Amino acid sequence: MARKPTRHQLDRLAAAERLRTRYDEVQRRFRNGESLHSMSRVTGPSRKTVRKYARSAEVPRRAPGRLRPRKLGPFVSYLEERWQAGCTNASRLLREIAAMGYDGGITQLRDLVRPWRAALGSSA
């Protein structure tokens, strides 16, 4: 059964589609001889961005997302130890680290353990 995409994944896909749509619009207008200023006014991006889209042979790649400090950072080694010891229940792990001072939610924890869980599934 396929997993539903996360909100973050859906947002990234939507942003990529918006970029593709703007790029295609700029390319079409550029081929028709429209000025950069006019394209910028109509399509939304700055003149500098419109120039980049007009001169580019393919859709520009989006910059990777910035890494943000994770609330889980101080607890990762503990979680890895517990996982290796056989505790693979995210709710239980959350209760344990909450008692140690973690004040975040379960979503970050689930995101952290997802590859660990996948590795368990592939080795079983």
BARO-43047 format. One line per 8 residues: number of its first residue (from 0); for each residue x, y, z of N, C-alpha, C, CB. Coordinates in Angstrom, 2 decimals, padded with zeros to 5 digits. Glycine has a CB too. Layout:
REM BARO-43047
NUM) X,Y,Z,X,Y,Z,X,Y,Z,X,Y,Z  ...
END
This chain:
REM BARO-43047
0) 000.84,-001.18,000.00,000.00,000.00,000.00,000.89,001.24,000.00,-000.96,000.00,001.22  000.64,002.16,-000.90,001.45,003.38,-001.03,001.07,004.37,000.07,001.25,004.02,-002.44  002.08,005.03,000.60,001.87,006.02,001.65,001.44,007.35,001.03,003.17,006.21,002.50  000.48,008.02,001.67,000.04,009.33,001.19,001.18,010.32,001.33,-001.21,009.82,001.96  001.32,011.23,000.35,002.38,012.24,000.46,002.11,013.16,001.65,002.50,013.06,-000.85  003.18,013.64,002.27,003.04,014.56,003.39,002.68,015.95,002.88,004.33,014.61,004.23  002.27,016.81,003.79,001.94,018.18,003.41,003.17,018.87,002.83,001.40,018.98,004.64  004.33,018.61,003.43,005.57,019.19,002.93,005.83,018.75,001.49,006.77,018.79,003.83
8) 005.65,017.47,001.21,005.86,016.96,-000.14,004.86,017.59,-001.11,005.74,015.42,-000.17  003.61,017.71,-000.69,002.60,018.33,-001.55,002.91,019.80,-001.81,001.20,018.20,-000.91  003.38,020.50,-000.77,003.76,021.91,-000.93,004.92,022.05,-001.91,004.14,022.53,000.43  005.92,021.17,-001.79,007.07,021.21,-002.70,006.63,020.95,-004.14,008.14,020.19,-002.27  005.73,019.97,-004.33,005.23,019.67,-005.68,004.45,020.86,-006.25,004.33,018.41,-005.65  003.63,021.48,-005.42,002.86,022.64,-005.88,003.78,023.80,-006.26,001.86,023.09,-004.79  004.82,024.02,-005.45,005.77,025.10,-005.74,006.52,024.81,-007.04,006.76,025.28,-004.57  006.90,023.55,-007.24,007.60,023.18,-008.48,006.69,023.40,-009.69,008.07,021.70,-008.42
16) 005.41,023.09,-009.53,004.45,023.29,-010.63,004.26,024.78,-010.93,003.09,022.64,-010.29  004.20,025.61,-009.89,004.09,027.06,-010.10,005.32,027.59,-010.83,003.92,027.80,-008.75  006.50,027.12,-010.44,007.73,027.55,-011.09,007.70,027.15,-012.57,008.96,026.95,-010.39  007.28,025.92,-012.84,007.20,025.41,-014.21,006.24,026.25,-015.05,006.76,023.92,-014.22  005.10,026.59,-014.47,004.08,027.38,-015.17,004.62,028.78,-015.49,002.80,027.49,-014.31  005.28,029.42,-014.51,005.84,030.76,-014.74,006.95,030.71,-015.78,006.39,031.35,-013.43  007.80,029.70,-015.68,008.89,029.54,-016.64,008.32,029.40,-018.06,009.77,028.31,-016.29  007.32,028.54,-018.23,006.71,028.34,-019.55,006.09,029.63,-020.08,005.64,027.24,-019.49
24) 005.44,030.38,-019.19,004.82,031.65,-019.59,005.89,032.66,-020.03,003.98,032.24,-018.42  006.97,032.76,-019.28,008.06,033.68,-019.64,008.67,033.26,-020.97,009.15,033.71,-018.53  008.91,031.98,-021.15,009.49,031.49,-022.40,008.58,031.84,-023.59,009.71,029.97,-022.33  007.27,031.63,-023.44,006.31,031.94,-024.51,006.34,033.43,-024.84,004.88,031.50,-024.11  006.30,034.27,-023.82,006.29,035.71,-024.03,007.63,036.19,-024.61,006.00,036.43,-022.71  008.73,035.59,-024.18,010.05,035.95,-024.68,010.15,035.65,-026.18,011.16,035.20,-023.91  009.65,034.48,-026.58,009.65,034.12,-028.01,008.80,035.08,-028.83,009.13,032.68,-028.20  007.77,035.65,-028.20,006.90,036.61,-028.89,007.46,038.03,-028.86,005.52,036.59,-028.27
32) 008.65,038.22,-028.27,009.32,039.52,-028.30,008.90,040.49,-027.22,009.08,040.14,-029.60  008.23,040.02,-026.20,007.80,040.92,-025.12,009.01,041.35,-024.28,006.73,040.21,-024.23  008.94,042.56,-023.74,010.06,043.08,-022.94,010.10,042.40,-021.57,009.93,044.62,-022.76  011.30,042.40,-020.98,011.45,041.81,-019.64,010.58,042.55,-018.62,012.94,041.85,-019.20  010.55,043.87,-018.74,009.75,044.67,-017.81,008.28,044.28,-017.88,009.92,046.17,-018.11  007.77,044.15,-019.08,006.37,043.79,-019.28,006.09,042.39,-018.74,006.01,043.87,-020.77  007.01,041.45,-019.04,006.83,040.07,-018.55,006.83,040.04,-017.03,007.93,039.14,-019.10  007.71,040.82,-016.43,007.80,040.86,-014.98,006.50,041.38,-014.37,008.98,041.73,-014.54
40) 005.96,042.42,-014.97,004.73,043.03,-014.47,003.57,042.04,-014.57,004.40,044.30,-015.26  003.49,041.27,-015.65,002.36,040.37,-015.89,002.50,039.04,-015.14,002.21,040.10,-017.37  003.70,038.48,-015.13,003.86,037.13,-014.58,004.19,037.11,-013.10,004.93,036.41,-015.32  004.71,038.21,-012.54,004.95,038.26,-011.11,006.39,038.31,-010.65,004.33,037.12,-010.51  007.29,037.48,-011.17,008.68,037.53,-010.69,009.37,038.84,-011.06,009.47,036.36,-011.26  010.47,039.11,-010.37,011.24,040.32,-010.66,011.83,040.25,-012.06,012.36,040.51,-009.61  012.30,041.41,-012.57,012.93,041.42,-013.89,014.15,040.52,-013.93,013.34,042.85,-014.28  014.91,040.49,-012.84,016.09,039.64,-012.76,015.70,038.16,-012.93,016.84,039.86,-011.41
48) 014.65,037.75,-012.25,014.18,036.37,-012.35,013.64,036.09,-013.75,013.09,036.08,-011.30  012.88,037.03,-014.30,012.34,036.87,-015.65,013.50,036.72,-016.64,011.44,038.07,-016.04  014.54,037.53,-016.49,015.71,037.42,-017.37,016.33,036.02,-017.26,016.77,038.51,-017.02  016.45,035.52,-016.04,017.03,034.19,-015.82,016.17,033.13,-016.51,017.15,033.89,-014.29  014.84,033.23,-016.37,013.95,032.26,-017.01,014.03,032.36,-018.53,012.50,032.48,-016.55  014.10,033.59,-019.06,014.13,033.80,-020.50,015.41,033.23,-021.11,014.01,035.29,-020.83  016.52,033.35,-020.42,017.82,032.89,-020.94,018.10,031.42,-020.68,018.92,033.71,-020.34  017.34,030.81,-019.83,017.59,029.42,-019.45,016.96,028.46,-020.47,017.04,029.14,-018.03
56) 017.69,027.40,-020.80,017.18,026.41,-021.75,016.25,025.41,-021.08,018.34,025.68,-022.41  016.26,025.36,-019.76,015.38,024.44,-019.04,014.89,025.09,-017.75,016.10,023.10,-018.72  013.88,024.50,-017.15,013.32,025.05,-015.92,014.41,025.09,-014.85,012.09,024.23,-015.44  014.64,026.25,-014.24,015.65,026.33,-013.19,015.28,025.41,-012.02,015.82,027.78,-012.70  016.29,024.86,-011.40,016.05,024.01,-010.23,015.82,024.89,-009.02,017.23,023.04,-009.98  014.96,024.41,-008.15,014.70,025.13,-006.91,015.85,024.91,-005.96,013.38,024.68,-006.27  016.13,025.91,-005.17,017.17,025.78,-004.15,016.69,024.77,-003.10,017.49,027.17,-003.48  017.59,023.97,-002.57,017.17,023.02,-001.54,016.68,023.76,-000.31,018.31,022.07,-001.18
64) 015.78,023.12,000.43,015.28,023.73,001.65,016.40,023.91,002.66,014.17,022.88,002.25  016.27,024.90,003.48,017.27,025.15,004.52,017.09,024.17,005.65,017.19,026.60,005.04  018.20,023.72,006.20,018.13,022.86,007.36,017.85,023.71,008.59,019.46,022.05,007.54  016.84,023.32,009.31,016.50,024.02,010.53,016.96,023.18,011.72,014.98,024.32,010.61  017.31,023.82,012.81,017.66,023.03,013.98,016.45,022.20,014.40,018.15,023.94,015.15  016.70,020.99,014.74,015.61,020.11,015.13,015.53,020.02,016.64,015.79,018.72,014.52  014.32,020.04,017.13,014.11,019.88,018.56,014.60,018.51,019.02,012.64,020.07,018.91  014.59,017.56,018.10,014.99,016.20,018.47,016.50,016.04,018.62,014.49,015.23,017.45
72) 017.27,017.00,018.13,018.72,016.90,018.13,019.34,016.30,019.39,019.29,018.22,017.92  019.02,016.84,020.56,019.64,016.32,021.78,019.21,014.90,022.15,019.32,017.24,022.91  018.16,014.40,021.51,017.61,013.10,021.90,017.91,011.99,020.90,016.13,013.21,022.08  018.55,012.33,019.78,018.75,011.35,018.70,019.57,010.15,019.16,019.43,012.00,017.52  020.66,010.38,019.87,021.48,009.24,020.29,020.70,008.34,021.24,022.78,009.72,020.97  019.91,008.92,022.14,019.08,008.12,023.03,018.07,007.31,022.22,018.35,009.02,024.06  017.42,007.96,021.26,016.42,007.27,020.44,017.05,006.13,019.63,015.73,008.26,019.50  018.25,006.38,019.11,018.94,005.31,018.37,019.22,004.12,019.28,020.26,005.83,017.76
80) 019.67,004.39,020.50,019.93,003.30,021.45,018.67,002.52,021.76,020.53,003.86,022.75  017.59,003.24,022.02,016.31,002.58,022.33,015.81,001.76,021.14,015.25,003.61,022.75  015.99,002.30,019.93,015.56,001.60,018.72,016.34,000.30,018.57,015.74,002.50,017.47  017.66,000.40,018.76,018.51,-000.79,018.66,018.16,-001.81,019.74,019.99,-000.39,018.76  017.67,-001.34,020.88,017.28,-002.23,021.97,015.93,-002.87,021.71,017.25,-001.46,023.29  015.26,-002.47,020.63,014.01,-003.12,020.25,012.75,-002.31,020.48,013.88,-004.37,020.99  012.87,-001.10,021.01,011.69,-000.26,021.21,011.43,000.51,019.91,011.89,000.72,022.42  010.43,000.06,019.14,010.13,000.69,017.86,008.77,001.38,017.85,010.19,-000.35,016.75
88) 008.20,001.59,019.03,006.90,002.24,019.15,007.12,003.75,019.33,006.09,001.65,020.35  006.74,004.53,018.32,007.00,005.97,018.34,006.30,006.66,019.51,006.55,006.61,017.03  005.09,006.23,019.84,004.37,006.86,020.96,005.10,006.63,022.27,002.94,006.30,021.05  005.60,005.43,022.46,006.34,005.14,023.68,007.64,005.95,023.73,006.65,003.62,023.78  008.35,006.00,022.61,009.58,006.80,022.56,009.29,008.26,022.85,010.25,006.65,021.19  008.17,008.76,022.32,007.79,010.15,022.58,007.58,010.38,024.07,006.51,010.51,021.81  006.87,009.47,024.75,006.65,009.63,026.18,007.99,009.64,026.94,005.75,008.48,026.72  008.90,008.78,026.51,010.20,008.70,027.18,011.00,010.00,027.04,011.01,007.53,026.62
96) 011.07,010.53,025.82,011.87,011.75,025.65,011.14,012.98,026.17,012.21,011.95,024.17  009.80,012.93,026.22,009.05,014.04,026.82,009.40,014.13,028.30,007.52,013.85,026.63  009.57,012.98,028.95,009.96,012.97,030.36,011.38,013.53,030.54,009.88,011.54,030.93  012.16,013.50,029.46,013.54,014.02,029.51,013.61,015.49,029.10,014.44,013.18,028.60  012.46,016.08,028.70,012.45,017.50,028.38,012.07,017.84,026.94,013.76,018.07,028.66  011.83,016.87,026.09,011.43,017.14,024.71,010.04,017.77,024.73,011.44,015.84,023.84  009.87,018.90,024.04,008.56,019.56,024.04,007.95,019.63,022.64,008.69,020.96,024.61  008.46,018.84,021.72,007.92,018.81,020.37,006.83,017.75,020.23,009.03,018.55,019.37
104) 006.35,017.62,019.01,005.29,016.66,018.73,005.82,015.35,018.17,004.31,017.26,017.77  004.87,014.48,017.88,005.24,013.15,017.40,005.63,013.15,015.93,004.09,012.20,017.62  005.22,014.16,015.17,005.51,014.17,013.74,007.01,014.18,013.47,004.86,015.38,013.09  007.77,015.02,014.17,009.22,015.04,013.97,009.82,013.69,014.34,009.86,016.16,014.81  009.32,013.09,015.40,009.82,011.79,015.82,009.52,010.73,014.76,009.20,011.38,017.16  008.32,010.75,014.23,007.97,009.78,013.18,008.83,009.99,011.93,006.48,009.89,012.81  009.08,011.25,011.59,009.95,011.54,010.44,011.35,011.00,010.68,010.00,013.05,010.17  011.83,011.10,011.92,013.16,010.60,012.25,013.23,009.08,012.13,013.55,011.04,013.65
112) 012.23,008.38,012.65,012.31,006.92,012.69,011.83,006.24,011.41,011.49,006.41,013.85  011.22,007.01,010.50,010.71,006.40,009.26,011.78,005.60,008.51,010.16,007.50,008.34  013.00,006.15,008.27,014.01,005.32,007.58,014.45,004.12,008.41,015.23,006.17,007.25  014.43,004.26,009.73,014.79,003.13,010.59,013.76,002.02,010.44,014.90,003.57,012.07  012.50,002.44,010.39,011.41,001.47,010.24,011.49,000.77,008.88,010.03,002.16,010.40  011.81,001.55,007.85,011.95,000.98,006.50,013.09,-000.04,006.47,012.20,002.09,005.44  014.18,000.27,007.17,015.30,-000.66,007.22,014.91,-001.94,007.95,016.50,-000.01,007.92  014.08,-001.82,008.96,013.59,-003.02,009.65,012.77,-003.88,008.70,012.74,-002.63,010.87
120) 011.92,-003.23,007.90,011.07,-003.95,006.96,011.87,-004.66,005.88,010.08,-003.01,006.33  012.97,-004.05,005.44,013.75,-004.64,004.37,014.63,-005.77,004.87,014.60,-003.59,003.70  014.95,-005.79,006.16,015.81,-006.84,006.69,015.01,-008.00,007.25,016.73,-006.29,007.75  013.70,-007.82,007.38,012.86,-008.88,007.95,012.46,-009.90,006.92,011.64,-008.30,008.57
END
